[in-house]
């Protein structure tokens, strides 16, 4: 089985926050778009939390996210995973993304939001041991997964938890 590969980050140079998934699922890989599965709650949640209309084209949604100084990426650059479930990722095949370079180019990022437990676990296992110390005040916040596989929580409850992302975007606007 061939490895699946993540997408490049979507980030403006002045990004203050970074939302990280683990690895795009099959629907996203086919579409070459983050969170393309029609039942994934990511874009509907961002519509509620950040007022980014999901009817916009994919490129327009990414642009709106960048305008709010929020970057989007995945923890993993590649891995072998049959299907779309994070639990099926073959750990021995994991290659993390290059966060040393990312943070060197995005010096204002002070908050990382994990889209679910697997993204946070992968960060701690594969990124933290290889990274230099993060700056004082750097925050890592796990949010409920927007995946349809995480059906134990309603979209409304997930959106309530994700409101912390709005506070980051609003706070960055105040600094301008």
Number of C-alpha atoms within 10 A of each C-alpha: 6 9 16 19 15 25 19 11 15 18 23 18 14 18 25 23 26 24 23 22 27 25 28 27 22 18 16 18 19 11 11 13 17 23 22 20 19 12 13 17 22 23 22 21 24 20 16 17 18 20 13 20 16 16 11 11 10 15 11 14 18 20 17 17 22 20 16 22 23 28 25 22 21 25 27 25 20 22 20 18 22 17 12 17 14 17 11 11 20 13 12 8 12 19 17 21 21 14 17 13 9 14 14 10 15 20 13 15 22 19 19 21 23 25 22 19 16 18 24 22 15 20 23 13 12 16 20 13 10 13 12 10 9 11 10 7 8 11 13 16 14 19 21 18 22 25 19 15 12 14 10 7 12 12 19 13 11 17 22 14 15 24 16 15 23 17 13 17 19 14 12 18 12 7 6 5
